Amino acid sequence: METVDTGDIVLHKPTQEKWVVAYADGGRVCVFGWPLTEAPVAECSMFLKATPKSRVDCLYRMRNIKDQTDPRYIYAVERLSW
């Protein structure tokens, strides 16, 4: 499977749900929405690749999460500081 990144939409095979990806790290995919959900990247297949603009938009939305211990918030803050 091609590299999964923020904003991509993947099909989670076990549930047949389409998920917007918050981030992919260490062989796991974290979902953009609620509740905080992670799954092995091997359980997902690419459905739609994000555009560069939609990727950045997702990062800014995650940076606005109120809970600063949320891993999506932490990831967005770190990635936007690159």
LINTARA-V256100 format. One record per pair of residues at least 12 apart in sequence whose ideal C-beta (glycine too) atoms are under 10 Angstrom apart, sorted by the first residue. I is the first residue (numbers start at 1). J is the second residue. D is the distance in whole Angstrom. If there is no record, write none. Layout:
i=I j=J d=D
i=I j=J d=D
This chain:
i=1 j=41 d=7
i=1 j=42 d=8
i=1 j=44 d=7
i=1 j=45 d=6
i=1 j=46 d=6
i=2 j=45 d=10
i=2 j=46 d=6
i=2 j=49 d=8
i=3 j=24 d=8
i=3 j=41 d=9
i=3 j=46 d=9
i=3 j=49 d=10
i=4 j=21 d=6
i=4 j=23 d=9
i=4 j=24 d=4
i=4 j=25 d=10
i=4 j=28 d=10
i=4 j=29 d=6
i=4 j=41 d=6
i=4 j=44 d=7
i=4 j=45 d=10
i=4 j=46 d=7
i=4 j=49 d=9
i=4 j=50 d=10
i=5 j=21 d=7
i=5 j=23 d=8
i=5 j=24 d=6
i=5 j=49 d=8
i=5 j=50 d=7
i=5 j=55 d=6
i=5 j=58 d=10
i=5 j=79 d=10
i=6 j=20 d=9
i=6 j=21 d=6
i=6 j=22 d=6
i=6 j=23 d=6
i=6 j=24 d=8
i=6 j=30 d=9
i=6 j=32 d=8
i=6 j=50 d=7
i=6 j=54 d=9
i=6 j=55 d=5
i=6 j=56 d=9
i=6 j=57 d=10
i=6 j=58 d=5
i=6 j=59 d=6
i=6 j=62 d=8
i=6 j=72 d=9
i=6 j=75 d=8
i=6 j=76 d=8
i=6 j=79 d=7
i=7 j=20 d=7
i=7 j=21 d=7
i=7 j=22 d=9
i=7 j=23 d=10
i=7 j=32 d=8
i=7 j=48 d=9
i=7 j=49 d=9
i=7 j=50 d=3
i=7 j=51 d=8
i=7 j=52 d=9
i=7 j=53 d=9
i=7 j=54 d=5
i=7 j=55 d=4
i=7 j=56 d=8
i=7 j=57 d=7
i=7 j=58 d=4
i=7 j=59 d=8
i=7 j=61 d=10
i=8 j=20 d=8
i=8 j=21 d=5
i=8 j=24 d=8
i=8 j=29 d=9
i=8 j=32 d=10
i=8 j=44 d=9
i=8 j=46 d=7
i=8 j=47 d=8
i=8 j=48 d=7
i=8 j=49 d=6
i=8 j=50 d=5
i=8 j=54 d=9
i=8 j=55 d=8
i=8 j=58 d=9
i=9 j=21 d=7
i=9 j=32 d=9
i=9 j=44 d=10
i=9 j=46 d=8
i=9 j=47 d=5
i=9 j=48 d=4
i=9 j=49 d=8
i=9 j=50 d=8
i=9 j=54 d=10
i=10 j=24 d=9
i=10 j=29 d=6
i=10 j=31 d=9
i=10 j=39 d=9
i=10 j=41 d=8
i=10 j=43 d=9
i=10 j=44 d=4
i=10 j=45 d=6
i=10 j=46 d=6
i=10 j=47 d=6
i=10 j=48 d=9
i=10 j=49 d=10
i=11 j=43 d=9
i=11 j=44 d=7
i=11 j=45 d=5
i=11 j=46 d=8
i=11 j=47 d=5
i=11 j=48 d=10
i=12 j=29 d=8
i=12 j=31 d=8
i=12 j=37 d=9
i=12 j=39 d=6
i=12 j=40 d=10
i=12 j=43 d=6
i=12 j=44 d=6
i=12 j=45 d=9
i=12 j=47 d=10
i=13 j=39 d=9
i=13 j=42 d=9
i=13 j=43 d=5
i=13 j=44 d=7
i=13 j=45 d=7
i=14 j=39 d=8
i=14 j=40 d=10
i=14 j=43 d=6
i=14 j=44 d=10
i=15 j=37 d=10
i=15 j=39 d=9
i=15 j=43 d=9
i=17 j=31 d=9
i=17 j=37 d=10
i=18 j=44 d=10
i=18 j=47 d=6
i=18 j=48 d=8
i=19 j=31 d=5
i=19 j=32 d=7
i=19 j=33 d=8
i=19 j=37 d=8
i=19 j=39 d=8
i=19 j=44 d=7
i=19 j=47 d=9
i=20 j=32 d=4
i=20 j=33 d=7
i=20 j=47 d=10
i=20 j=48 d=9
i=20 j=50 d=8
i=20 j=54 d=9
i=20 j=58 d=7
i=21 j=41 d=9
i=21 j=44 d=8
i=21 j=46 d=10
i=21 j=50 d=8
i=21 j=55 d=10
i=21 j=58 d=8
i=22 j=36 d=9
i=22 j=37 d=9
i=22 j=38 d=9
i=22 j=58 d=7
i=22 j=59 d=9
i=22 j=61 d=9
i=22 j=62 d=6
i=22 j=65 d=10
i=22 j=70 d=9
i=22 j=71 d=8
i=22 j=72 d=4
i=22 j=73 d=10
i=22 j=75 d=7
i=22 j=76 d=8
i=23 j=38 d=10
i=23 j=58 d=9
i=23 j=59 d=9
i=23 j=62 d=8
i=23 j=71 d=8
i=23 j=72 d=7
i=23 j=74 d=10
i=23 j=75 d=5
i=23 j=76 d=8
i=23 j=78 d=10
i=23 j=79 d=8
i=24 j=38 d=10
i=24 j=41 d=6
i=24 j=44 d=9
i=25 j=38 d=9
i=25 j=41 d=9
i=25 j=71 d=9
i=25 j=75 d=8
i=26 j=38 d=10
i=26 j=40 d=10
i=26 j=41 d=9
i=27 j=40 d=6
i=27 j=41 d=5
i=27 j=42 d=7
i=28 j=40 d=6
i=28 j=41 d=6
i=28 j=42 d=10
i=28 j=43 d=10
i=28 j=44 d=10
i=29 j=41 d=5
i=29 j=42 d=9
i=29 j=43 d=8
i=29 j=44 d=5
i=30 j=62 d=10
i=30 j=70 d=10
i=30 j=71 d=7
i=30 j=72 d=6
i=30 j=75 d=8
i=31 j=72 d=9
i=32 j=58 d=6
i=32 j=61 d=8
i=32 j=62 d=7
i=32 j=72 d=7
i=33 j=72 d=10
i=36 j=67 d=10
i=36 j=70 d=7
i=36 j=71 d=7
i=36 j=72 d=7
i=38 j=71 d=9
i=55 j=79 d=9
i=56 j=79 d=9
i=56 j=80 d=8
i=58 j=72 d=9
i=58 j=76 d=8
i=59 j=72 d=9
i=59 j=75 d=8
i=59 j=76 d=5
i=59 j=77 d=9
i=59 j=78 d=10
i=59 j=79 d=6
i=59 j=80 d=6
i=60 j=76 d=7
i=60 j=80 d=7
i=61 j=76 d=8
i=62 j=74 d=9
i=62 j=75 d=7
i=62 j=76 d=4
i=62 j=77 d=8
i=62 j=79 d=9
i=62 j=80 d=9
i=63 j=75 d=9
i=63 j=76 d=4
i=63 j=77 d=6
i=63 j=78 d=10
i=63 j=79 d=9
i=63 j=80 d=6
i=64 j=76 d=9
i=65 j=77 d=10
